[in-house]
Amino acid sequence: MDQVSPIRMFDFLRRLGFTTDGVGLSYSFHSFKVSATECLVPPMMGVHLSGVKSTPRDITTIDYRFPLEIESEETGFALLAYALRHVNIPSPPWWLEKGRELSLHLPWVRDMEAYANRPQCTVAREWARLGLRTLKEHVSKVTSPPDIEIAFDGKLLTMTSGDQVIAMPASGAPWPHIFRFSPTVLGDIPKRLRDPVYFSICRGRLSIQNRSFSLAD
């Protein structure tokens, strides 16, 4: 799969009609204006959106920091709508309406969805203890053990190292494909396991019980 290049947030704002204003950008609504400034120095790194909308009845302050880069236009639209969520804007521009429809692309919403739908399964403690111990013993006898493959077909959780295949009865939904992790992980798995033992994959990491490890590339 081709990797999608990130989008510079400042460039994205320009495409939506934000115009140069001093050292930053600005966008004029009917009764107020918002300004965007880019900071490249930690800890304030990001694109700062600010503004004030005042009426005879109340004052609404806009103060939000975007990342310097976003992974998609959908994320940009959603973040803008979120930043302006408390502001009453009659006849909002098209990009604000679009952003309100794309709230599922907010990074934290997407992360929660990815976590809820992550590949996962549970294994009875005795099976997990036996399987992990057998795999660790096998790996210890190999001079340069390869990455371990882990997969789940809905019935059996399998971990494969070379010609050694460890299969454990497990419960859960089948995983979409095979994952790999370094054999060094085996030395960091806790010896005391709760019953059942949870295995899951999320955002490039393998979790076993309450420990998390990076997956192999």
C-alpha positions as CSV (number, residue, x, y, z in Angstrom):
1,M,0.0,0.0,0.0
2,D,1.4,3.4,-1.0
3,Q,2.1,5.7,2.0
4,V,0.0,8.9,1.9
5,S,2.1,12.1,2.3
6,P,1.0,14.4,5.1
7,I,-0.6,17.7,4.3
8,R,0.8,20.9,5.8
9,M,-2.0,22.5,7.8
10,F,-1.1,26.0,6.8
11,D,-1.3,25.1,3.1
12,F,-4.7,23.4,3.7
13,L,-6.1,26.6,5.3
14,R,-5.0,28.6,2.3
15,R,-6.9,26.2,0.0
16,L,-10.0,26.9,2.0
17,G,-9.8,30.7,1.6
18,F,-7.6,31.8,4.5
19,T,-5.5,34.7,3.3
20,T,-2.2,36.2,4.3
21,D,-2.5,38.6,7.2
22,G,0.7,39.8,8.7
23,V,2.8,36.9,9.7
24,G,-0.1,34.4,9.5
25,L,-3.4,33.8,7.9
26,S,-6.9,34.9,8.6
27,Y,-10.5,34.2,7.5
28,S,-13.3,36.7,7.8
29,F,-16.8,35.5,8.7
30,H,-19.8,37.9,8.6
31,S,-19.2,39.3,12.1
32,F,-15.8,38.2,13.2
33,K,-12.4,37.0,12.1
34,V,-10.1,34.1,13.0
35,S,-6.4,34.2,12.7
36,A,-3.9,31.3,12.2
37,T,-0.2,31.4,13.1
38,E,2.3,28.7,12.6
39,C,4.9,28.0,15.2
40,L,7.8,25.6,14.5
41,V,9.5,25.8,17.9
42,P,8.6,23.4,20.8
43,P,6.6,23.4,23.1
44,M,4.2,25.7,21.2
45,M,4.8,23.8,17.9
46,G,1.6,23.8,15.8
47,V,-0.9,26.0,14.0
48,H,-2.7,28.3,16.5
49,L,-6.2,29.4,15.6
50,S,-7.5,32.3,17.5
51,G,-10.3,34.9,17.4
52,V,-13.1,36.5,19.3
53,K,-16.8,36.8,18.4
54,S,-18.7,39.3,20.4
55,T,-22.4,40.1,20.5
56,P,-24.5,42.3,22.8
57,R,-25.3,39.2,24.8
58,D,-22.0,37.2,25.0
59,I,-18.4,36.8,23.9
60,T,-17.0,33.6,22.4
61,T,-13.2,33.0,22.3
62,I,-11.6,30.7,19.8
63,D,-8.3,29.3,20.9
64,Y,-7.2,26.0,19.4
65,R,-3.9,24.4,18.3
66,F,-3.7,22.2,15.2
67,P,-0.8,19.9,14.4
68,L,1.7,21.2,11.8
69,E,0.7,18.4,9.5
70,I,-2.5,16.4,9.0
71,E,-2.8,13.0,7.3
72,S,-5.8,13.8,5.2
73,E,-8.1,16.6,4.1
74,E,-10.9,14.9,5.9
75,T,-9.0,15.2,9.1
76,G,-8.4,18.9,8.4
77,F,-12.1,19.6,7.8
78,A,-13.0,17.7,11.0
79,L,-10.5,19.6,13.1
80,L,-11.6,23.0,11.9
81,A,-15.2,22.2,12.7
82,Y,-14.2,21.0,16.1
83,A,-12.2,24.1,16.8
84,L,-15.2,26.3,15.9
85,R,-17.8,24.0,17.6
86,H,-18.8,26.6,20.2
87,V,-19.2,29.5,17.8
88,N,-22.6,30.3,16.4
89,I,-22.0,31.0,12.7
90,P,-25.0,31.8,10.5
91,S,-24.6,30.7,6.9
92,P,-21.4,28.8,7.6
93,P,-18.9,28.3,4.7
94,W,-19.0,25.0,2.9
95,W,-15.8,23.7,4.5
96,L,-17.3,24.1,8.0
97,E,-20.5,22.2,7.0
98,K,-18.2,19.5,5.5
99,G,-16.1,19.3,8.7
100,R,-19.2,18.8,10.8
101,E,-20.1,15.8,8.7
102,L,-16.6,14.3,9.0
103,S,-16.4,14.1,12.8
104,L,-15.4,10.4,12.6
105,H,-12.1,11.6,11.1
106,L,-11.1,13.4,14.3
107,P,-7.9,11.7,15.4
108,W,-9.1,10.7,18.9
109,V,-12.4,9.4,17.5
110,R,-10.5,7.4,14.9
111,D,-8.1,6.1,17.6
112,M,-11.1,4.9,19.7
113,E,-12.7,3.2,16.7
114,A,-9.4,1.5,15.9
115,Y,-9.0,0.3,19.5
116,A,-12.6,-1.0,19.6
117,N,-12.1,-2.9,16.3
118,R,-8.6,-4.1,17.0
119,P,-7.7,-7.8,16.4
120,Q,-8.0,-9.5,19.8
121,C,-8.6,-12.8,21.4
122,T,-8.5,-14.5,24.8
123,V,-6.7,-17.7,25.7
124,A,-7.1,-19.8,28.9
125,R,-4.2,-19.2,31.2
126,E,-2.9,-22.8,31.3
127,W,-2.9,-22.9,27.5
128,A,-1.1,-19.5,27.2
129,R,1.4,-20.4,29.9
130,L,2.2,-23.7,28.1
131,G,2.4,-22.2,24.7
132,L,4.6,-19.3,25.6
133,R,6.9,-21.5,27.7
134,T,7.3,-24.0,24.8
135,L,8.0,-21.2,22.3
136,K,10.5,-19.5,24.6
137,E,12.4,-22.8,25.0
138,H,12.5,-23.3,21.2
139,V,13.8,-19.8,20.5
140,S,16.5,-20.2,23.2
141,K,18.0,-23.1,21.2
142,V,18.2,-21.2,17.9
143,T,21.3,-19.1,17.2
144,S,19.5,-16.4,15.2
145,P,15.8,-16.9,15.6
146,P,13.5,-15.3,13.0
147,D,10.6,-13.0,13.8
148,I,7.7,-14.8,15.3
149,E,4.4,-14.9,13.3
150,I,1.2,-14.6,15.3
151,A,-2.3,-15.3,13.8
152,F,-5.8,-16.1,14.9
153,D,-8.4,-17.9,12.7
154,G,-11.3,-17.6,15.1
155,K,-10.5,-20.9,16.9
156,L,-6.7,-21.3,17.3
157,L,-4.1,-18.6,18.2
158,T,-0.9,-19.7,16.5
159,M,2.7,-18.5,17.0
160,T,5.2,-19.7,14.5
161,S,9.0,-19.5,14.7
162,G,10.7,-21.3,11.8
163,D,9.4,-24.8,11.7
164,Q,8.0,-24.6,15.3
165,V,4.2,-23.9,15.4
166,I,2.5,-23.4,18.8
167,A,-1.3,-23.5,18.6
168,M,-3.6,-22.5,21.5
169,P,-7.4,-22.7,21.6
170,A,-8.7,-19.1,21.8
171,S,-11.9,-17.1,21.6
172,G,-12.7,-14.0,19.5
173,A,-13.2,-12.8,15.9
174,P,-10.7,-14.0,13.3
175,W,-7.8,-11.6,12.7
176,P,-7.5,-10.1,9.2
177,H,-3.9,-11.2,8.5
178,I,-0.7,-12.5,10.1
179,F,1.4,-10.2,12.3
180,R,5.1,-10.6,13.3
181,F,7.1,-9.6,16.4
182,S,10.7,-10.0,17.6
183,P,11.5,-13.1,19.6
184,T,13.1,-10.8,22.2
185,V,9.6,-9.9,23.3
186,L,9.3,-13.4,24.9
187,G,11.7,-12.4,27.7
188,D,9.5,-9.4,28.7
189,I,6.1,-11.2,28.9
190,P,5.0,-11.3,32.6
191,K,5.4,-14.7,34.3
192,R,2.2,-14.3,36.3
193,L,-0.7,-14.3,33.9
194,R,-4.4,-13.6,34.7
195,D,-7.1,-15.9,33.4
196,P,-7.9,-15.5,30.6
197,V,-4.9,-14.0,28.9
198,Y,-5.7,-11.2,26.4
199,F,-3.8,-10.9,23.1
200,S,-4.5,-7.9,20.9
201,I,-3.0,-5.8,18.1
202,C,-3.4,-2.0,17.8
203,R,-1.5,0.7,16.0
204,G,1.5,-1.4,15.3
205,R,1.8,-2.9,18.7
206,L,1.1,-6.4,20.2
207,S,-0.4,-6.5,23.7
208,I,-0.2,-9.5,25.9
209,Q,-2.1,-9.1,29.1
210,N,-1.0,-5.6,30.3
211,R,2.3,-5.4,28.4
212,S,2.7,-3.8,24.9
213,F,5.4,-4.5,22.4
214,S,6.3,-3.1,18.9
215,L,5.5,-5.3,16.0
216,A,8.2,-6.1,13.5
217,D,8.3,-4.2,10.2
